[in-house]
């Protein structure tokens, strides 16, 4: 009778340990999948932020290129007074474009820092 009780207790204990292991494996798998889904969402958000930043930078660079091109065109014209006035105006536009590029670069750095923080939260 004592051996039967010990055997029954051993089998019951083994079944409980096995059941706990199966439950723990299921729980770990469940939490891992949710973390993976959350990470994918954050990666998509980071990509969207970086695409928006890149679009803004392209616009600023385009304005800068147009201003430089116009200055070069005006340098080839005959009218010196008009040329000087236009060069001064374009230099001001160039300064504005450079300020926008600098501001945009700061925004890029801020957005990159945000993206890194989002990534590091995982």
TORRO-267266 format. One record per atom (N, C-alpha, C, CB): x, y, z; atom name; chain; residue number from 1. Coordinates in steps of 0.05 Angstrom, whole numbers, plus 32768, in hexadecimal, padded with zeros to 4 digits. Atoms other than C-alpha are relative to their C-alpha. Last residue first. Glycine has a CB too. Layout:
// TORRO-267266
SITE/px/py/pz/atome/chaine/num
SITE/X/Y/Z/CA/A/NUM
...
END
This chain:
// TORRO-267266
SITE/px/py/pz/atome/chaine/num
SITE/8006/801C/8002/N/A/122
SITE/80EC/83B3/7DE5/CA/A/122
SITE/8015/7FF1/8010/C/A/122
SITE/8001/7FF6/7FE2/CB/A/122
SITE/8014/8007/7FEC/N/A/121
SITE/80F4/83F9/7DFE/CA/A/121
SITE/7FF9/7FE3/7FFF/C/A/121
SITE/7FE6/8011/7FFB/CB/A/121
SITE/7FF4/8008/7FE7/N/A/120
SITE/8135/83FE/7DD7/CA/A/120
SITE/7FEC/7FF8/8016/C/A/120
SITE/8013/8015/800B/CB/A/120
SITE/7FF4/801A/8004/N/A/119
SITE/8112/8400/7D94/CA/A/119
SITE/800B/7FF5/801A/C/A/119
SITE/8016/8001/7FEB/CB/A/119
SITE/8015/8013/8004/N/A/118
SITE/80E5/8438/7DA9/CA/A/118
SITE/800B/7FE4/7FFE/C/A/118
SITE/7FEF/8007/7FE7/CB/A/118
SITE/800D/8004/7FE6/N/A/117
SITE/8120/845E/7DC6/CA/A/117
SITE/7FE9/7FEC/7FFD/C/A/117
SITE/7FF5/801A/800A/CB/A/117
SITE/7FEE/8011/7FF0/N/A/116
SITE/8147/8453/7D85/CA/A/116
SITE/7FF3/7FFB/801B/C/A/116
SITE/801B/800E/8003/CB/A/116
SITE/8001/801B/800B/N/A/115
SITE/810C/846D/7D5C/CA/A/115
SITE/8011/7FED/8010/C/A/115
SITE/8009/8000/7FE2/CB/A/115
SITE/801A/800B/7FF8/N/A/114
SITE/8105/84AA/7D89/CA/A/114
SITE/7FFF/7FE3/7FF6/C/A/114
SITE/7FE9/8010/7FF4/CB/A/114
SITE/7FFF/8005/7FE4/N/A/113
SITE/8150/84B8/7D81/CA/A/113
SITE/7FE6/7FF3/800A/C/A/113
SITE/8006/801A/8010/CB/A/113
SITE/7FEF/8017/7FFD/N/A/112
SITE/8149/84B1/7D36/CA/A/112
SITE/8002/7FF8/801D/C/A/112
SITE/801C/8005/7FF4/CB/A/112
SITE/8011/8017/8008/N/A/111
SITE/810E/84E1/7D37/CA/A/111
SITE/8010/7FE6/8003/C/A/111
SITE/7FF6/8003/7FE3/CB/A/111
SITE/8015/8005/7FEB/N/A/110
SITE/8137/8513/7D5F/CA/A/110
SITE/7FF0/7FE7/7FF9/C/A/110
SITE/7FEE/8019/8003/CB/A/110
SITE/7FF3/800B/7FE8/N/A/109
SITE/8173/850C/7D31/CA/A/109
SITE/7FEC/7FFA/8016/C/A/109
SITE/8015/8014/800A/CB/A/109
SITE/7FF7/801B/8006/N/A/108
SITE/8148/8514/7CF3/CA/A/108
SITE/800C/7FF3/8019/C/A/108
SITE/8013/7FFF/7FE8/CB/A/108
SITE/8018/8011/7FFF/N/A/107
SITE/8126/8550/7D12/CA/A/107
SITE/8007/7FE3/7FFB/C/A/107
SITE/7FEB/800A/7FED/CB/A/107
SITE/8006/8003/7FE4/N/A/106
SITE/816B/856F/7D1E/CA/A/106
SITE/7FE7/7FEE/8004/C/A/106
SITE/7FFB/801C/800D/CB/A/106
SITE/7FEC/8012/7FF5/N/A/105
SITE/817D/8561/7CD6/CA/A/105
SITE/7FFB/7FFB/801E/C/A/105
SITE/801C/800A/7FFB/CB/A/105
SITE/8009/801B/8008/N/A/104
SITE/813B/8582/7CC1/CA/A/104
SITE/8014/7FEB/800B/C/A/104
SITE/7FFE/7FFE/7FE2/CB/A/104
SITE/8016/8007/7FEF/N/A/103
SITE/814E/85C0/7CE8/CA/A/103
SITE/7FF6/7FE3/7FFB/C/A/103
SITE/7FE8/8014/7FFC/CB/A/103
SITE/7FF5/8004/7FE5/N/A/102
SITE/8192/85C1/7CC7/CA/A/102
SITE/7FE9/7FF8/8013/C/A/102
SITE/800D/8019/800A/CB/A/102
SITE/7FF1/8019/8001/N/A/101
SITE/8172/85B6/7C82/CA/A/101
SITE/800B/7FFA/801C/C/A/101
SITE/8017/8001/7FEC/CB/A/101
SITE/8014/8015/8001/N/A/100
SITE/813F/85ED/7C91/CA/A/100
SITE/800E/7FE4/8000/C/A/100
SITE/7FEE/8002/7FE7/CB/A/100
SITE/800C/8002/7FE5/N/A/99
SITE/8177/861B/7CA6/CA/A/99
SITE/7FEC/7FEA/8001/C/A/99
SITE/7FF3/801B/8007/CB/A/99
SITE/7FEC/800D/7FEE/N/A/98
SITE/819D/860A/7C67/CA/A/98
SITE/7FF5/7FFE/801C/C/A/98
SITE/801A/8010/8000/CB/A/98
SITE/8000/801D/8006/N/A/97
SITE/815E/8619/7C3E/CA/A/97
SITE/8014/7FF2/8012/C/A/97
SITE/8007/7FFB/7FE2/CB/A/97
SITE/8019/800C/7FF5/N/A/96
SITE/8157/865C/7C61/CA/A/96
SITE/7FFF/7FE2/7FFB/C/A/96
SITE/7FE7/800D/7FF2/CB/A/96
SITE/7FFD/8001/7FE3/N/A/95
SITE/81A0/866C/7C53/CA/A/95
SITE/7FE7/7FF4/800D/C/A/95
SITE/8005/801C/800B/CB/A/95
SITE/7FED/8016/7FFA/N/A/94
SITE/8197/8658/7C0B/CA/A/94
SITE/8004/7FFE/801E/C/A/94
SITE/801B/8005/7FF2/CB/A/94
SITE/800F/8019/8003/N/A/93
SITE/815A/8684/7C06/CA/A/93
SITE/8011/7FE8/8007/C/A/93
SITE/7FF4/7FFD/7FE4/CB/A/93
SITE/8012/8000/7FEA/N/A/92
SITE/8183/86BE/7C21/CA/A/92
SITE/7FEF/7FE6/8000/C/A/92
SITE/7FED/8019/8001/CB/A/92
SITE/7FEF/8007/7FE9/N/A/91
SITE/81BA/86AD/7BEF/CA/A/91
SITE/7FEF/7FFF/801A/C/A/91
SITE/8017/8015/8004/CB/A/91
SITE/7FFC/801D/8000/N/A/90
SITE/8184/86AC/7BBA/CA/A/90
SITE/8012/7FF7/8017/C/A/90
SITE/800C/7FF7/7FE5/CB/A/90
SITE/801A/800C/7FF9/N/A/89
SITE/816E/86F3/7BCB/CA/A/89
SITE/8003/7FE1/8002/C/A/89
SITE/7FEB/8007/7FEB/CB/A/89
SITE/8005/7FFB/7FE4/N/A/88
SITE/81B6/870B/7BCC/CA/A/88
SITE/7FE6/7FF2/8009/C/A/88
SITE/7FFF/801E/8006/CB/A/88
SITE/7FED/8010/7FF0/N/A/87
SITE/81C4/86E9/7B8A/CA/A/87
SITE/7FFB/8004/801D/C/A/87
SITE/801D/8007/7FF8/CB/A/87
SITE/800A/801B/8000/N/A/86
SITE/8185/8707/7B6C/CA/A/86
SITE/8012/7FED/8010/C/A/86
SITE/7FFD/7FF6/7FE3/CB/A/86
SITE/8018/8001/7FF0/N/A/85
SITE/819A/874D/7B81/CA/A/85
SITE/7FF5/7FE3/8002/C/A/85
SITE/7FEA/8012/7FF3/CB/A/85
SITE/7FF9/7FFC/7FE4/N/A/84
SITE/81E0/8743/7B67/CA/A/84
SITE/7FE8/7FFE/8012/C/A/84
SITE/800F/801A/8004/CB/A/84
SITE/7FF2/8018/7FF7/N/A/83
SITE/81C7/8727/7B25/CA/A/83
SITE/8007/8002/801E/C/A/83
SITE/8019/7FFA/7FF0/CB/A/83
SITE/8015/8014/7FFB/N/A/82
SITE/8196/875F/7B1C/CA/A/82
SITE/800C/7FE6/800B/C/A/82
SITE/7FF1/7FFA/7FE6/CB/A/82
SITE/8011/7FF6/7FEA/N/A/81
SITE/81CF/878F/7B24/CA/A/81
SITE/7FEA/7FEC/8007/C/A/81
SITE/7FF4/801C/7FF9/CB/A/81
SITE/7FF2/8002/7FE6/N/A/80
SITE/8200/8766/7AFA/CA/A/80
SITE/7FEF/8009/8017/C/A/80
SITE/8019/8010/7FFF/CB/A/80
SITE/8007/7FEA/7FEF/N/A/79
SITE/81D2/875B/7ABE/CA/A/79
SITE/800C/7FFD/801C/C/A/79
SITE/7FE1/8002/8002/CB/A/79
SITE/7FF0/7FE8/8005/N/A/78
SITE/81F6/872C/7A8F/CA/A/78
SITE/7FFB/8016/8014/C/A/78
SITE/7FFB/800A/7FE4/CB/A/78
SITE/800F/7FEA/800D/N/A/77
SITE/81DD/86E8/7AA7/CA/A/77
SITE/8011/8019/7FFF/C/A/77
SITE/7FE6/8006/800F/CB/A/77
SITE/7FFA/8000/801D/N/A/76
SITE/820C/86AD/7AB5/CA/A/76
SITE/7FF1/8016/7FF1/C/A/76
SITE/7FF8/7FE5/7FF4/CB/A/76
SITE/7FE4/7FF8/8004/N/A/75
SITE/820E/86B9/7B00/CA/A/75
SITE/8007/8002/7FE2/C/A/75
SITE/8013/7FEB/800E/CB/A/75
SITE/7FFE/7FE3/7FFF/N/A/74
SITE/81C2/86B7/7AFF/CA/A/74
SITE/801D/800A/7FFC/C/A/74
SITE/7FF6/800A/801B/CB/A/74
SITE/800C/7FF4/8018/N/A/73
SITE/81C0/8670/7AE7/CA/A/73
SITE/8004/801E/8000/C/A/73
SITE/7FE2/7FF9/7FFF/CB/A/73
SITE/7FEE/8006/8017/N/A/72
SITE/81F2/865A/7B1D/CA/A/72
SITE/7FF5/800B/7FE6/C/A/72
SITE/8004/7FE2/7FFD/CB/A/72
SITE/7FE8/7FEF/7FFD/N/A/71
SITE/81C8/867C/7B52/CA/A/71
SITE/8013/7FFC/7FE9/C/A/71
SITE/800E/7FFA/801B/CB/A/71
SITE/8009/7FE5/8009/N/A/70
SITE/8189/8659/7B37/CA/A/70
SITE/8018/8014/8003/C/A/70
SITE/7FE9/800A/8011/CB/A/70
SITE/8003/8000/801D/N/A/69
SITE/81AB/8615/7B3C/CA/A/69
SITE/7FF9/801C/7FF6/C/A/69
SITE/7FEB/7FEC/7FF7/CB/A/69
SITE/7FE5/8000/800B/N/A/68
SITE/81C1/8623/7B83/CA/A/68
SITE/7FFF/8001/7FE2/C/A/68
SITE/800F/7FE6/8009/CB/A/68
SITE/7FF4/7FE6/7FFA/N/A/67
SITE/817A/8636/7B97/CA/A/67
SITE/801C/8002/7FF4/C/A/67
SITE/8001/8005/801E/CB/A/67
SITE/800D/7FEC/8012/N/A/66
SITE/815D/85F9/7B74/CA/A/66
SITE/800D/801C/8004/C/A/66
SITE/7FE2/8001/8005/CB/A/66
SITE/7FF5/8004/801B/N/A/65
SITE/818F/85CB/7B97/CA/A/65
SITE/7FF5/8014/7FEC/C/A/65
SITE/7FFA/7FE3/7FF7/CB/A/65
SITE/7FE4/7FF7/8000/N/A/64
SITE/817D/85E8/7BDB/CA/A/64
SITE/800C/7FFD/7FE4/C/A/64
SITE/8011/7FF0/8015/CB/A/64
SITE/8001/7FE2/7FFF/N/A/63
SITE/8133/85E0/7BCF/CA/A/63
SITE/801C/800B/7FFE/C/A/63
SITE/7FF2/8009/8019/CB/A/63
SITE/8009/7FF7/801B/N/A/62
SITE/813F/8597/7BBA/CA/A/62
SITE/7FFF/801E/7FFF/C/A/62
SITE/7FE4/7FF4/7FFB/CB/A/62
SITE/7FE9/8002/8012/N/A/61
SITE/8169/858A/7BF9/CA/A/61
SITE/7FF8/8009/7FE4/C/A/61
SITE/800A/7FE3/7FFF/CB/A/61
SITE/7FED/7FEA/7FF9/N/A/60
SITE/8130/85A5/7C25/CA/A/60
SITE/8018/7FFF/7FED/C/A/60
SITE/800A/7FFD/801D/CB/A/60
SITE/800C/7FE7/8007/N/A/59
SITE/80FD/8578/7C02/CA/A/59
SITE/8014/8017/8005/C/A/59
SITE/7FE6/8005/800F/CB/A/59
SITE/7FFF/7FFE/801D/N/A/58
SITE/812A/853B/7C07/CA/A/58
SITE/7FF5/801A/7FF6/C/A/58
SITE/7FF1/7FE8/7FF3/CB/A/58
SITE/7FE4/7FFA/8007/N/A/57
SITE/8134/8547/7C51/CA/A/57
SITE/8002/8003/7FE2/C/A/57
SITE/8013/7FEA/800A/CB/A/57
SITE/7FFB/7FE4/7FF9/N/A/56
SITE/80E9/854A/7C5C/CA/A/56
SITE/801C/8009/7FF8/C/A/56
SITE/7FFC/8005/801E/CB/A/56
SITE/800F/7FEF/8013/N/A/55
SITE/80DE/8508/7C37/CA/A/55
SITE/8006/801E/8005/C/A/55
SITE/7FE2/7FFA/8003/CB/A/55
SITE/7FF2/8000/801A/N/A/54
SITE/8116/84E7/7C5F/CA/A/54
SITE/7FF2/8011/7FEB/C/A/54
SITE/8003/7FE3/7FF6/CB/A/54
SITE/7FE8/7FF0/7FFD/N/A/53
SITE/80F6/84FB/7CA1/CA/A/53
SITE/800F/8002/7FE6/C/A/53
SITE/8012/7FF5/8016/CB/A/53
SITE/8009/7FE5/7FFF/N/A/52
SITE/80B3/84DF/7C8C/CA/A/52
SITE/8018/8013/8002/C/A/52
SITE/7FED/8005/8018/CB/A/52
SITE/8008/7FF8/801B/N/A/51
SITE/80D4/849E/7C77/CA/A/51
SITE/7FF6/801D/7FFF/C/A/51
SITE/7FE9/7FED/7FF6/CB/A/51
SITE/7FE9/7FFB/8010/N/A/50
SITE/80F8/849A/7CBA/CA/A/50
SITE/7FF9/8008/7FE3/C/A/50
SITE/8012/7FE7/8000/CB/A/50
SITE/7FF3/7FE7/7FF6/N/A/49
SITE/80B8/84A3/7CE2/CA/A/49
SITE/8018/8006/7FEE/C/A/49
SITE/8009/7FFD/801D/CB/A/49
SITE/8011/7FE9/8008/N/A/48
SITE/8094/846E/7CB8/CA/A/48
SITE/800D/801B/8008/C/A/48
SITE/7FE4/7FFE/800C/CB/A/48
SITE/7FFC/7FFD/801D/N/A/47
SITE/80CE/843D/7CC2/CA/A/47
SITE/7FEF/8017/7FF5/C/A/47
SITE/7FF8/7FE6/7FF1/CB/A/47
SITE/7FE5/7FF5/8004/N/A/46
SITE/80CC/8448/7D0D/CA/A/46
SITE/8005/8005/7FE2/C/A/46
SITE/8016/7FEE/800C/CB/A/46
SITE/8002/7FE4/7FF8/N/A/45
SITE/8081/843B/7D0F/CA/A/45
SITE/801A/800E/7FFB/C/A/45
SITE/7FF7/8002/801E/CB/A/45
SITE/800F/7FF2/8015/N/A/44
SITE/808A/83FB/7CE7/CA/A/44
SITE/7FFD/801D/8006/C/A/44
SITE/7FE4/7FF3/7FFC/CB/A/44
SITE/7FEF/7FFE/8017/N/A/43
SITE/80C0/83E4/7D17/CA/A/43
SITE/7FF2/800F/7FE9/C/A/43
SITE/800A/7FE4/7FF6/CB/A/43
SITE/7FEE/7FEA/7FFA/N/A/42
SITE/8092/83F3/7D52/CA/A/42
SITE/8014/8004/7FE9/C/A/42
SITE/8010/7FFB/801A/CB/A/42
SITE/800F/7FE7/8001/N/A/41
SITE/805B/83C8/7D36/CA/A/41
SITE/8013/8018/8004/C/A/41
SITE/7FE9/8000/8015/CB/A/41
SITE/8005/7FFB/801C/N/A/40
SITE/808C/838F/7D29/CA/A/40
SITE/7FF1/801A/7FFC/C/A/40
SITE/7FF0/7FE9/7FF3/CB/A/40
SITE/7FE7/7FF7/800D/N/A/39
SITE/80A5/8393/7D70/CA/A/39
SITE/7FFC/8007/7FE3/C/A/39
SITE/8016/7FEB/8003/CB/A/39
SITE/7FFC/7FE4/7FF6/N/A/38
SITE/805E/838F/7D8C/CA/A/38
SITE/8019/800B/7FF3/C/A/38
SITE/8002/8000/801F/CB/A/38
SITE/8013/7FEF/800E/N/A/37
SITE/8051/8351/7D61/CA/A/37
SITE/8004/801D/8008/C/A/37
SITE/7FE3/7FF7/8008/CB/A/37
SITE/7FF8/7FFF/801C/N/A/36
SITE/8091/8330/7D7B/CA/A/36
SITE/7FED/8012/7FF0/C/A/36
SITE/8001/7FE4/7FF3/CB/A/36
SITE/7FE9/7FEE/8001/N/A/35
SITE/8080/8341/7DC3/CA/A/35
SITE/800A/8004/7FE3/C/A/35
SITE/8018/7FF5/8011/CB/A/35
SITE/800B/7FE4/7FFC/N/A/34
SITE/803B/8322/7DBA/CA/A/34
SITE/8017/8014/7FFF/C/A/34
SITE/7FF1/8002/801B/CB/A/34
SITE/800E/7FF7/8019/N/A/33
SITE/805A/82E3/7D9C/CA/A/33
SITE/7FF6/801C/8003/C/A/33
SITE/7FE9/7FED/7FFA/CB/A/33
SITE/7FEC/7FFB/8015/N/A/32
SITE/808C/82DC/7DD6/CA/A/32
SITE/7FF3/800A/7FE6/C/A/32
SITE/8010/7FE7/7FFA/CB/A/32
SITE/7FF4/7FE5/7FFB/N/A/31
SITE/8055/82E4/7E0A/CA/A/31
SITE/8015/8007/7FEB/C/A/31
SITE/800D/8001/801C/CB/A/31
SITE/8015/7FEB/8003/N/A/30
SITE/802D/82AA/7DEC/CA/A/30
SITE/800D/801C/8004/C/A/30
SITE/7FEA/7FFC/8014/CB/A/30
SITE/8006/7FFD/801D/N/A/29
SITE/806A/827C/7DE3/CA/A/29
SITE/7FEC/8017/7FFC/C/A/29
SITE/7FF5/7FE6/7FF4/CB/A/29
SITE/7FE9/7FF4/800C/N/A/28
SITE/807F/8288/7E2B/CA/A/28
SITE/7FFC/8005/7FE2/C/A/28
SITE/8019/7FEF/8005/CB/A/28
SITE/8000/7FE5/7FF7/N/A/27
SITE/8039/8278/7E44/CA/A/27
SITE/8017/8010/7FF4/C/A/27
SITE/8002/8002/801F/CB/A/27
SITE/8016/7FF2/800E/N/A/26
SITE/8034/8238/7E1B/CA/A/26
SITE/8001/801E/8007/C/A/26
SITE/7FE5/7FF4/8008/CB/A/26
SITE/7FF8/7FFE/801C/N/A/25
SITE/8078/8221/7E35/CA/A/25
SITE/7FEB/800F/7FEF/C/A/25
SITE/8005/7FE4/7FF4/CB/A/25
SITE/7FEB/7FEC/8001/N/A/24
SITE/8064/8230/7E7D/CA/A/24
SITE/8009/8004/7FE3/C/A/24
SITE/8018/7FF9/8012/CB/A/24
SITE/800C/7FE6/7FFD/N/A/23
SITE/8023/8209/7E74/CA/A/23
SITE/8014/8016/7FFE/C/A/23
SITE/7FF2/8001/801C/CB/A/23
SITE/800F/7FFA/8019/N/A/22
SITE/8048/81CD/7E58/CA/A/22
SITE/7FF3/801B/8002/C/A/22
SITE/7FEA/7FEA/7FFB/CB/A/22
SITE/7FED/7FFA/8015/N/A/21
SITE/807B/81D0/7E91/CA/A/21
SITE/7FF1/8006/7FE6/C/A/21
SITE/8012/7FE8/7FFB/CB/A/21
SITE/7FF5/7FE5/7FFB/N/A/20
SITE/8044/81D5/7EC6/CA/A/20
SITE/8013/8008/7FE9/C/A/20
SITE/800E/8001/801B/CB/A/20
SITE/8015/7FEC/8006/N/A/19
SITE/8021/8199/7EA8/CA/A/19
SITE/800A/801C/8003/C/A/19
SITE/7FE7/7FFB/8011/CB/A/19
SITE/8002/8000/801D/N/A/18
SITE/8062/8170/7EA9/CA/A/18
SITE/7FEB/8015/7FF7/C/A/18
SITE/7FF8/7FE4/7FF6/CB/A/18
SITE/7FE8/7FF2/800A/N/A/17
SITE/806E/8183/7EF2/CA/A/17
SITE/7FFE/8002/7FE2/C/A/17
SITE/801A/7FF1/8009/CB/A/17
SITE/8002/7FE4/7FFA/N/A/16
SITE/8026/8170/7F04/CA/A/16
SITE/8018/8010/7FF5/C/A/16
SITE/7FFE/8004/801F/CB/A/16
SITE/8014/7FF4/8011/N/A/15
SITE/802B/812E/7EDF/CA/A/15
SITE/7FFD/801E/8005/C/A/15
SITE/7FE5/7FF2/8004/CB/A/15
SITE/7FF4/7FFF/801B/N/A/14
SITE/806D/811D/7F02/CA/A/14
SITE/7FEC/800D/7FEC/C/A/14
SITE/8008/7FE4/7FF6/CB/A/14
SITE/7FED/7FEA/8000/N/A/13
SITE/804E/812E/7F46/CA/A/13
SITE/800D/8003/7FE4/C/A/13
SITE/8017/7FFB/8014/CB/A/13
SITE/8010/7FE7/7FFE/N/A/12
SITE/8012/8101/7F38/CA/A/12
SITE/8013/8018/7FFF/C/A/12
SITE/7FEF/8001/8019/CB/A/12
SITE/800D/7FFC/801A/N/A/11
SITE/803F/80C8/7F21/CA/A/11
SITE/7FF1/801B/8000/C/A/11
SITE/7FED/7FE9/7FF9/CB/A/11
SITE/7FEB/7FFA/8014/N/A/10
SITE/806A/80D0/7F5F/CA/A/10
SITE/7FF5/8005/7FE5/C/A/10
SITE/8014/7FE8/7FFF/CB/A/10
SITE/7FF7/7FE5/7FFA/N/A/9
SITE/802E/80D4/7F8E/CA/A/9
SITE/8015/8008/7FEC/C/A/9
SITE/800B/8002/801D/CB/A/9
SITE/8016/7FEE/8008/N/A/8
SITE/800F/8096/7F6E/CA/A/8
SITE/8009/801D/8004/C/A/8
SITE/7FE6/7FFA/8010/CB/A/8
SITE/8001/8000/801D/N/A/7
SITE/8051/8070/7F74/CA/A/7
SITE/7FEB/8013/7FF6/C/A/7
SITE/7FFA/7FE3/7FF6/CB/A/7
SITE/7FE8/7FF2/8009/N/A/6
SITE/8059/8085/7FBD/CA/A/6
SITE/8000/8002/7FE1/C/A/6
SITE/801A/7FF2/800A/CB/A/6
SITE/8004/7FE4/7FF9/N/A/5
SITE/8011/8070/7FCD/CA/A/5
SITE/8018/8011/7FF6/C/A/5
SITE/7FFD/8004/801E/CB/A/5
SITE/8015/7FF6/8012/N/A/4
SITE/8019/802E/7FA9/CA/A/4
SITE/7FFC/801E/8005/C/A/4
SITE/7FE6/7FF0/8004/CB/A/4
SITE/7FF3/7FFD/801A/N/A/3
SITE/805B/8021/7FCE/CA/A/3
SITE/7FEC/800B/7FEB/C/A/3
SITE/800B/7FE4/7FF6/CB/A/3
SITE/7FEE/7FE9/7FFE/N/A/2
SITE/8039/802F/8011/CA/A/2
SITE/800D/8005/7FE5/C/A/2
SITE/8015/7FFC/8016/CB/A/2
SITE/8010/7FE8/8000/N/A/1
SITE/8000/8000/8000/CA/A/1
SITE/8011/8019/8000/C/A/1
SITE/7FED/8000/8018/CB/A/1
END
